[in-house]
Amino acid sequence: MSNVLKVVKLQNAKSEFKMLVVLVFCFVAMSFFATGFMYAQASEISILIKLLAIVGAVNIAMMLYILKKFSALVKT
């Protein structure tokens, strides 16, 4: 593969990673806002624990996906 194609692919991967980081940050912020809003409506500790467990699991999965993409980007 030519150097130009390598540079273009690397720039594309970097821009995709930046977009992914921004989207994940927005999703994490919205998910914790939604958790707080739902907890304010029904103030039971069991509901809060369930919400935090579900949202936390999704957020952890997204962070692991970002770390996987970052390590793939660093290796190139």
Backbone as XML, in Angstrom:
<?xml version="1.0"?>
<chain id="A" units="angstrom">
  <residue number="1" name="MET">
    <atom name="N" x="0.845" y="-1.172" z="0.000"/>
    <atom name="CA" x="0.000" y="0.000" z="0.000"/>
    <atom name="C" x="0.895" y="1.241" z="0.000"/>
  </residue>
  <residue number="2" name="SER">
    <atom name="N" x="0.474" y="2.239" z="-0.721"/>
    <atom name="CA" x="1.301" y="3.439" z="-0.807"/>
    <atom name="C" x="1.216" y="4.246" z="0.483"/>
  </residue>
  <residue number="3" name="ASN">
    <atom name="N" x="2.187" y="5.118" z="0.630"/>
    <atom name="CA" x="2.237" y="5.950" z="1.840"/>
    <atom name="C" x="1.036" y="6.886" z="1.941"/>
  </residue>
  <residue number="4" name="VAL">
    <atom name="N" x="0.558" y="7.357" z="0.804"/>
    <atom name="CA" x="-0.586" y="8.264" z="0.816"/>
    <atom name="C" x="-1.815" y="7.554" z="1.378"/>
  </residue>
  <residue number="5" name="LEU">
    <atom name="N" x="-2.047" y="6.324" z="0.947"/>
    <atom name="CA" x="-3.197" y="5.572" z="1.452"/>
    <atom name="C" x="-3.055" y="5.275" z="2.940"/>
  </residue>
  <residue number="6" name="LYS">
    <atom name="N" x="-1.845" y="4.996" z="3.382"/>
    <atom name="CA" x="-1.625" y="4.756" z="4.814"/>
    <atom name="C" x="-1.939" y="6.001" z="5.630"/>
  </residue>
  <residue number="7" name="VAL">
    <atom name="N" x="-1.492" y="7.154" z="5.146"/>
    <atom name="CA" x="-1.741" y="8.410" z="5.850"/>
    <atom name="C" x="-3.236" y="8.716" z="5.882"/>
  </residue>
  <residue number="8" name="VAL">
    <atom name="N" x="-3.916" y="8.490" z="4.763"/>
    <atom name="CA" x="-5.358" y="8.749" z="4.708"/>
    <atom name="C" x="-6.103" y="7.822" z="5.655"/>
  </residue>
  <residue number="9" name="LYS">
    <atom name="N" x="-5.725" y="6.553" z="5.685"/>
    <atom name="CA" x="-6.376" y="5.606" z="6.594"/>
    <atom name="C" x="-6.125" y="5.979" z="8.052"/>
  </residue>
  <residue number="10" name="LEU">
    <atom name="N" x="-4.914" y="6.403" z="8.373"/>
    <atom name="CA" x="-4.598" y="6.799" z="9.740"/>
    <atom name="C" x="-5.381" y="8.044" z="10.149"/>
  </residue>
  <residue number="11" name="GLN">
    <atom name="N" x="-5.470" y="9.027" z="9.258"/>
    <atom name="CA" x="-6.249" y="10.226" z="9.564"/>
    <atom name="C" x="-7.727" y="9.892" z="9.734"/>
  </residue>
  <residue number="12" name="ASN">
    <atom name="N" x="-8.228" y="8.980" z="8.915"/>
    <atom name="CA" x="-9.622" y="8.561" z="9.031"/>
    <atom name="C" x="-9.863" y="7.858" z="10.364"/>
  </residue>
  <residue number="13" name="ALA">
    <atom name="N" x="-8.941" y="7.001" z="10.758"/>
    <atom name="CA" x="-9.082" y="6.296" z="12.035"/>
    <atom name="C" x="-9.039" y="7.275" z="13.201"/>
  </residue>
  <residue number="14" name="LYS">
    <atom name="N" x="-8.165" y="8.276" z="13.126"/>
    <atom name="CA" x="-8.082" y="9.277" z="14.195"/>
    <atom name="C" x="-9.360" y="10.102" z="14.288"/>
  </residue>
  <residue number="15" name="SER">
    <atom name="N" x="-9.897" y="10.501" z="13.145"/>
    <atom name="CA" x="-11.129" y="11.299" z="13.183"/>
    <atom name="C" x="-12.305" y="10.465" z="13.672"/>
  </residue>
  <residue number="16" name="GLU">
    <atom name="N" x="-12.365" y="9.183" z="13.303"/>
    <atom name="CA" x="-13.419" y="8.306" z="13.815"/>
    <atom name="C" x="-13.296" y="8.133" z="15.323"/>
  </residue>
  <residue number="17" name="PHE">
    <atom name="N" x="-12.065" y="8.024" z="15.818"/>
    <atom name="CA" x="-11.863" y="7.870" z="17.257"/>
    <atom name="C" x="-12.292" y="9.126" z="18.006"/>
  </residue>
  <residue number="18" name="LYS">
    <atom name="N" x="-11.953" y="10.293" z="17.466"/>
    <atom name="CA" x="-12.361" y="11.545" z="18.109"/>
    <atom name="C" x="-13.883" y="11.649" z="18.167"/>
  </residue>
  <residue number="19" name="MET">
    <atom name="N" x="-14.547" y="11.284" z="17.075"/>
    <atom name="CA" x="-16.008" y="11.327" z="17.050"/>
    <atom name="C" x="-16.590" y="10.341" z="18.053"/>
  </residue>
  <residue number="20" name="LEU">
    <atom name="N" x="-15.987" y="9.170" z="18.161"/>
    <atom name="CA" x="-16.454" y="8.162" z="19.109"/>
    <atom name="C" x="-16.326" y="8.657" z="20.543"/>
  </residue>
  <residue number="21" name="VAL">
    <atom name="N" x="-15.220" y="9.310" z="20.862"/>
    <atom name="CA" x="-15.018" y="9.829" z="22.215"/>
    <atom name="C" x="-16.072" y="10.887" z="22.544"/>
  </residue>
  <residue number="22" name="VAL">
    <atom name="N" x="-16.353" y="11.770" z="21.610"/>
    <atom name="CA" x="-17.361" y="12.808" z="21.839"/>
    <atom name="C" x="-18.737" y="12.184" z="22.039"/>
  </residue>
  <residue number="23" name="LEU">
    <atom name="N" x="-19.089" y="11.219" z="21.205"/>
    <atom name="CA" x="-20.396" y="10.577" z="21.323"/>
    <atom name="C" x="-20.538" y="9.817" z="22.635"/>
  </residue>
  <residue number="24" name="VAL">
    <atom name="N" x="-19.492" y="9.122" z="23.043"/>
    <atom name="CA" x="-19.557" y="8.379" z="24.303"/>
    <atom name="C" x="-19.653" y="9.335" z="25.483"/>
  </residue>
  <residue number="25" name="PHE">
    <atom name="N" x="-18.919" y="10.434" z="25.448"/>
    <atom name="CA" x="-19.011" y="11.418" z="26.525"/>
    <atom name="C" x="-20.431" y="11.959" z="26.643"/>
  </residue>
  <residue number="26" name="CYS">
    <atom name="N" x="-21.037" y="12.282" z="25.506"/>
    <atom name="CA" x="-22.419" y="12.782" z="25.527"/>
    <atom name="C" x="-23.375" y="11.724" z="26.049"/>
  </residue>
  <residue number="27" name="PHE">
    <atom name="N" x="-23.194" y="10.475" z="25.630"/>
    <atom name="CA" x="-24.083" y="9.409" z="26.089"/>
    <atom name="C" x="-23.954" y="9.182" z="27.589"/>
  </residue>
  <residue number="28" name="VAL">
    <atom name="N" x="-22.736" y="9.192" z="28.094"/>
    <atom name="CA" x="-22.529" y="8.989" z="29.532"/>
    <atom name="C" x="-23.168" y="10.133" z="30.320"/>
  </residue>
  <residue number="29" name="ALA">
    <atom name="N" x="-22.991" y="11.354" z="29.854"/>
    <atom name="CA" x="-23.592" y="12.494" z="30.547"/>
    <atom name="C" x="-25.117" y="12.401" z="30.533"/>
  </residue>
  <residue number="30" name="MET">
    <atom name="N" x="-25.687" y="12.058" z="29.382"/>
    <atom name="CA" x="-27.147" y="11.942" z="29.298"/>
    <atom name="C" x="-27.667" y="10.790" z="30.139"/>
  </residue>
  <residue number="31" name="SER">
    <atom name="N" x="-26.934" y="9.696" z="30.194"/>
    <atom name="CA" x="-27.419" y="8.549" z="30.961"/>
    <atom name="C" x="-27.428" y="8.849" z="32.455"/>
  </residue>
  <residue number="32" name="PHE">
    <atom name="N" x="-26.411" y="9.546" z="32.955"/>
    <atom name="CA" x="-26.424" y="9.887" z="34.372"/>
    <atom name="C" x="-27.461" y="10.970" z="34.681"/>
  </residue>
  <residue number="33" name="PHE">
    <atom name="N" x="-27.695" y="11.876" z="33.747"/>
    <atom name="CA" x="-28.771" y="12.848" z="33.933"/>
    <atom name="C" x="-30.119" y="12.140" z="33.988"/>
  </residue>
  <residue number="34" name="ALA">
    <atom name="N" x="-30.333" y="11.189" z="33.090"/>
    <atom name="CA" x="-31.595" y="10.443" z="33.078"/>
    <atom name="C" x="-31.761" y="9.627" z="34.352"/>
  </residue>
  <residue number="35" name="THR">
    <atom name="N" x="-30.666" y="9.047" z="34.840"/>
    <atom name="CA" x="-30.737" y="8.286" z="36.092"/>
    <atom name="C" x="-31.132" y="9.195" z="37.248"/>
  </residue>
  <residue number="36" name="GLY">
    <atom name="N" x="-30.530" y="10.354" z="37.337"/>
    <atom name="CA" x="-30.877" y="11.302" z="38.394"/>
    <atom name="C" x="-32.307" y="11.792" z="38.280"/>
  </residue>
  <residue number="37" name="PHE">
    <atom name="N" x="-32.747" y="12.030" z="37.057"/>
    <atom name="CA" x="-34.120" y="12.484" z="36.850"/>
    <atom name="C" x="-35.122" y="11.406" z="37.246"/>
  </residue>
  <residue number="38" name="MET">
    <atom name="N" x="-34.857" y="10.156" z="36.862"/>
    <atom name="CA" x="-35.771" y="9.067" z="37.230"/>
    <atom name="C" x="-35.772" y="8.844" z="38.739"/>
  </residue>
  <residue number="39" name="TYR">
    <atom name="N" x="-34.609" y="8.975" z="39.361"/>
    <atom name="CA" x="-34.549" y="8.782" z="40.810"/>
    <atom name="C" x="-35.296" y="9.893" z="41.537"/>
  </residue>
  <residue number="40" name="ALA">
    <atom name="N" x="-35.274" y="11.096" z="40.984"/>
    <atom name="CA" x="-35.997" y="12.201" z="41.615"/>
    <atom name="C" x="-37.504" y="11.969" z="41.573"/>
  </residue>
  <residue number="41" name="GLN">
    <atom name="N" x="-37.965" y="11.269" z="40.558"/>
    <atom name="CA" x="-39.394" y="10.998" z="40.442"/>
    <atom name="C" x="-39.850" y="9.897" z="41.400"/>
  </residue>
  <residue number="42" name="ALA">
    <atom name="N" x="-39.028" y="8.881" z="41.585"/>
    <atom name="CA" x="-39.375" y="7.767" z="42.479"/>
    <atom name="C" x="-38.198" y="7.553" z="43.413"/>
  </residue>
  <residue number="43" name="SER">
    <atom name="N" x="-38.267" y="8.126" z="44.582"/>
    <atom name="CA" x="-37.106" y="8.136" z="45.473"/>
    <atom name="C" x="-37.040" y="6.883" z="46.350"/>
  </residue>
  <residue number="44" name="GLU">
    <atom name="N" x="-36.769" y="5.762" z="45.730"/>
    <atom name="CA" x="-36.517" y="4.524" z="46.464"/>
    <atom name="C" x="-35.086" y="4.096" z="46.177"/>
  </residue>
  <residue number="45" name="ILE">
    <atom name="N" x="-34.417" y="3.634" z="47.191"/>
    <atom name="CA" x="-33.013" y="3.246" z="47.041"/>
    <atom name="C" x="-32.870" y="2.059" z="46.092"/>
  </residue>
  <residue number="46" name="SER">
    <atom name="N" x="-33.801" y="1.127" z="46.121"/>
    <atom name="CA" x="-33.693" y="-0.055" z="45.256"/>
    <atom name="C" x="-33.754" y="0.331" z="43.780"/>
  </residue>
  <residue number="47" name="ILE">
    <atom name="N" x="-34.580" y="1.330" z="43.455"/>
    <atom name="CA" x="-34.653" y="1.792" z="42.065"/>
    <atom name="C" x="-33.336" y="2.439" z="41.660"/>
  </residue>
  <residue number="48" name="LEU">
    <atom name="N" x="-32.766" y="3.239" z="42.540"/>
    <atom name="CA" x="-31.496" y="3.891" z="42.233"/>
    <atom name="C" x="-30.392" y="2.863" z="42.010"/>
  </residue>
  <residue number="49" name="ILE">
    <atom name="N" x="-30.350" y="1.839" z="42.839"/>
    <atom name="CA" x="-29.315" y="0.810" z="42.696"/>
    <atom name="C" x="-29.472" y="0.077" z="41.369"/>
  </residue>
  <residue number="50" name="LYS">
    <atom name="N" x="-30.698" y="-0.260" z="41.004"/>
    <atom name="CA" x="-30.939" y="-0.939" z="39.724"/>
    <atom name="C" x="-30.559" y="-0.047" z="38.549"/>
  </residue>
  <residue number="51" name="LEU">
    <atom name="N" x="-30.947" y="1.221" z="38.615"/>
    <atom name="CA" x="-30.612" y="2.149" z="37.535"/>
    <atom name="C" x="-29.107" y="2.325" z="37.391"/>
  </residue>
  <residue number="52" name="LEU">
    <atom name="N" x="-28.424" y="2.495" z="38.510"/>
    <atom name="CA" x="-26.969" y="2.664" z="38.449"/>
    <atom name="C" x="-26.280" y="1.408" z="37.932"/>
  </residue>
  <residue number="53" name="ALA">
    <atom name="N" x="-26.801" y="0.242" z="38.297"/>
    <atom name="CA" x="-26.206" y="-1.005" z="37.808"/>
    <atom name="C" x="-26.381" y="-1.137" z="36.299"/>
  </residue>
  <residue number="54" name="ILE">
    <atom name="N" x="-27.560" y="-0.845" z="35.806"/>
    <atom name="CA" x="-27.815" y="-0.965" z="34.363"/>
    <atom name="C" x="-27.018" y="0.070" z="33.587"/>
  </residue>
  <residue number="55" name="VAL">
    <atom name="N" x="-27.115" y="1.321" z="34.004"/>
    <atom name="CA" x="-26.408" y="2.395" z="33.302"/>
    <atom name="C" x="-24.903" y="2.220" z="33.440"/>
  </residue>
  <residue number="56" name="GLY">
    <atom name="N" x="-24.455" y="1.807" z="34.609"/>
    <atom name="CA" x="-23.025" y="1.581" z="34.806"/>
    <atom name="C" x="-22.491" y="0.470" z="33.926"/>
  </residue>
  <residue number="57" name="ALA">
    <atom name="N" x="-23.259" y="-0.597" z="33.765"/>
    <atom name="CA" x="-22.819" y="-1.698" z="32.900"/>
    <atom name="C" x="-22.703" y="-1.242" z="31.449"/>
  </residue>
  <residue number="58" name="VAL">
    <atom name="N" x="-23.675" y="-0.470" z="30.992"/>
    <atom name="CA" x="-23.622" y="0.039" z="29.616"/>
    <atom name="C" x="-22.442" y="0.991" z="29.445"/>
  </residue>
  <residue number="59" name="ASN">
    <atom name="N" x="-22.227" y="1.870" z="30.416"/>
    <atom name="CA" x="-21.116" y="2.822" z="30.322"/>
    <atom name="C" x="-19.762" y="2.120" z="30.378"/>
  </residue>
  <residue number="60" name="ILE">
    <atom name="N" x="-19.645" y="1.095" z="31.197"/>
    <atom name="CA" x="-18.390" y="0.334" z="31.255"/>
    <atom name="C" x="-18.132" y="-0.365" z="29.929"/>
  </residue>
  <residue number="61" name="ALA">
    <atom name="N" x="-19.174" y="-0.931" z="29.339"/>
    <atom name="CA" x="-19.013" y="-1.588" z="28.038"/>
    <atom name="C" x="-18.562" y="-0.588" z="26.976"/>
  </residue>
  <residue number="62" name="MET">
    <atom name="N" x="-19.117" y="0.607" z="27.009"/>
    <atom name="CA" x="-18.713" y="1.622" z="26.037"/>
    <atom name="C" x="-17.272" y="2.065" z="26.259"/>
  </residue>
  <residue number="63" name="MET">
    <atom name="N" x="-16.866" y="2.193" z="27.504"/>
    <atom name="CA" x="-15.482" y="2.585" z="27.779"/>
    <atom name="C" x="-14.506" y="1.495" z="27.351"/>
  </residue>
  <residue number="64" name="LEU">
    <atom name="N" x="-14.869" y="0.239" z="27.555"/>
    <atom name="CA" x="-14.012" y="-0.853" z="27.094"/>
    <atom name="C" x="-13.894" y="-0.844" z="25.575"/>
  </residue>
  <residue number="65" name="TYR">
    <atom name="N" x="-14.984" y="-0.526" z="24.887"/>
    <atom name="CA" x="-14.953" y="-0.428" z="23.428"/>
    <atom name="C" x="-14.027" y="0.704" z="22.987"/>
  </residue>
  <residue number="66" name="ILE">
    <atom name="N" x="-14.080" y="1.833" z="23.686"/>
    <atom name="CA" x="-13.184" y="2.953" z="23.359"/>
    <atom name="C" x="-11.731" y="2.566" z="23.590"/>
  </residue>
  <residue number="67" name="LEU">
    <atom name="N" x="-11.455" y="1.895" z="24.694"/>
    <atom name="CA" x="-10.077" y="1.476" z="24.964"/>
    <atom name="C" x="-9.579" y="0.502" z="23.911"/>
  </residue>
  <residue number="68" name="LYS">
    <atom name="N" x="-10.454" y="-0.381" z="23.454"/>
    <atom name="CA" x="-10.082" y="-1.326" z="22.399"/>
    <atom name="C" x="-9.767" y="-0.583" z="21.103"/>
  </residue>
  <residue number="69" name="LYS">
    <atom name="N" x="-10.600" y="0.399" z="20.744"/>
    <atom name="CA" x="-10.351" y="1.197" z="19.544"/>
    <atom name="C" x="-9.066" y="2.008" z="19.687"/>
  </residue>
  <residue number="70" name="PHE">
    <atom name="N" x="-8.819" y="2.547" z="20.885"/>
    <atom name="CA" x="-7.619" y="3.344" z="21.109"/>
    <atom name="C" x="-6.367" y="2.488" z="20.982"/>
  </residue>
  <residue number="71" name="SER">
    <atom name="N" x="-6.399" y="1.289" z="21.546"/>
    <atom name="CA" x="-5.220" y="0.428" z="21.442"/>
    <atom name="C" x="-4.977" y="0.009" z="19.996"/>
  </residue>
  <residue number="72" name="ALA">
    <atom name="N" x="-6.041" y="-0.202" z="19.232"/>
    <atom name="CA" x="-5.871" y="-0.520" z="17.813"/>
    <atom name="C" x="-5.312" y="0.676" z="17.053"/>
  </residue>
  <residue number="73" name="LEU">
    <atom name="N" x="-5.711" y="1.870" z="17.448"/>
    <atom name="CA" x="-5.222" y="3.079" z="16.787"/>
    <atom name="C" x="-3.758" y="3.329" z="17.112"/>
  </residue>
  <residue number="74" name="VAL">
    <atom name="N" x="-3.357" y="3.046" z="18.334"/>
    <atom name="CA" x="-1.969" y="3.263" z="18.745"/>
    <atom name="C" x="-1.039" y="2.276" z="18.043"/>
  </residue>
  <residue number="75" name="LYS">
    <atom name="N" x="-1.509" y="1.065" z="17.810"/>
    <atom name="CA" x="-0.670" y="0.047" z="17.168"/>
    <atom name="C" x="-0.388" y="0.347" z="15.707"/>
  </residue>
  <residue number="76" name="THR">
    <atom name="N" x="-1.225" y="1.182" z="15.054"/>
    <atom name="CA" x="-1.011" y="1.469" z="13.631"/>
    <atom name="C" x="0.036" y="2.516" z="13.413"/>
  </residue>
</chain>
